[in-house]
Amino acid sequence: MKAKTGFKYAGFGVLGVAAVIGFTFVVMWLWNWLVPEVFNGPILSYWQTLGLLVLSKILFSGMGGGGGKGEKSRHARKHRCSEDYPKSRWRKKYEAKMNGKVEEKESEGKDEDEVIVPE
């Protein structure tokens, strides 16, 4: 059982290396096809292209520092439901805004708990 797991991780490693090599060749082909004709720029070798990709990774997304952005991102912190503002408080504000137009309905196996009654 553990041998299969080892082969699986080795396969993912080989697949990852192959993906990086393939992506580098695609970028090199696109660069060498477009940039010399359009901008009179240089033709890049494989290692120059790989260096350019690593440099752009460092400049545009940083050096890393952990697995994924998760809770560190500003967007996740902004939209996270904090303890001091629970959903029931939001529901009270919603019901007050609707001026009693929201009435509870008996659930008949559906996930809908409320219906907005037209005037």
C-alpha positions in Angstrom: 0.0 0.0 0.0 2.8 2.4 0.9 4.6 1.6 -2.4 1.6 2.7 -4.4 1.6 6.0 -2.5 5.2 6.5 -3.2 4.7 5.9 -6.9 1.8 8.3 -6.8 3.9 11.1 -5.4 6.7 10.3 -7.8 4.3 10.5 -10.6 3.0 13.9 -9.5 6.6 15.1 -9.2 7.4 13.9 -12.7 4.2 15.4 -14.1 5.0 18.7 -12.4 8.5 18.9 -13.8 7.2 18.0 -17.2 4.6 20.7 -16.9 7.2 23.3 -16.1 9.4 22.2 -19.0 6.5 22.3 -21.4 5.3 25.7 -20.2 8.8 27.1 -20.6 9.0 25.8 -24.2 5.6 27.3 -25.0 6.6 30.7 -23.6 10.0 30.5 -25.4 8.2 29.6 -28.7 5.7 32.5 -28.3 8.5 34.9 -27.4 10.7 33.9 -30.3 7.8 34.1 -32.7 6.4 37.5 -31.6 8.9 39.7 -29.9 11.7 39.8 -32.6 9.2 40.7 -35.3 7.0 43.1 -33.4 9.6 44.9 -31.2 12.9 43.9 -32.7 13.7 42.2 -29.4 16.2 39.4 -28.7 15.6 35.7 -29.3 15.7 33.8 -26.0 17.2 30.4 -25.2 15.5 27.8 -23.0 17.4 28.9 -19.8 16.8 32.6 -20.5 13.1 31.9 -20.8 13.1 29.8 -17.6 14.9 32.7 -15.8 12.4 35.2 -17.2 9.5 33.0 -15.9 11.1 32.7 -12.4 11.8 36.5 -12.3 8.2 37.3 -13.3 6.9 34.9 -10.6 9.0 36.6 -8.0 8.0 40.1 -9.1 4.3 39.6 -9.6 3.4 37.1 -6.9 6.2 37.2 -4.3 8.4 34.5 -2.9 5.6 32.5 -1.4 5.7 32.0 2.3 3.1 29.4 2.8 0.5 27.2 1.1 -2.0 29.5 -0.6 -3.4 32.7 0.5 -6.1 31.4 2.7 -7.0 33.7 5.6 -4.0 36.0 4.9 -5.7 37.6 1.9 -7.4 41.0 2.3 -10.5 39.7 0.6 -10.9 36.8 3.0 -10.5 39.0 6.0 -13.0 41.6 4.7 -15.8 39.1 3.9 -15.3 36.7 6.8 -18.3 36.6 9.2 -16.9 37.8 12.5 -18.2 36.8 15.9 -19.4 40.3 16.8 -21.7 40.5 13.8 -23.6 37.2 13.5 -26.0 36.3 10.8 -29.0 36.7 13.1 -28.2 40.4 13.4 -28.2 40.7 9.7 -31.5 39.0 9.5 -33.1 41.4 12.0 -31.9 44.4 9.9 -33.3 42.7 6.8 -36.7 42.1 8.4 -36.8 45.7 9.7 -36.0 47.0 6.2 -38.7 44.9 4.6 -41.3 46.2 7.1 -42.9 42.9 7.9 -43.2 41.7 4.3 -41.3 38.5 5.1 -43.3 35.7 6.6 -42.2 32.3 7.6 -43.5 29.3 5.7 -43.7 25.7 6.7 -41.0 23.8 5.0 -42.2 21.0 2.7 -38.9 19.3 2.2 -37.4 22.4 0.5 -34.5 24.5 1.7 -36.5 27.8 1.4 -37.5 29.1 4.8 -39.1 32.4 3.8 -41.3 33.9 1.2 -41.5 37.6 0.2 -45.2 38.5 0.0 -46.1 41.0 -2.7 -48.2 44.0 -1.8 
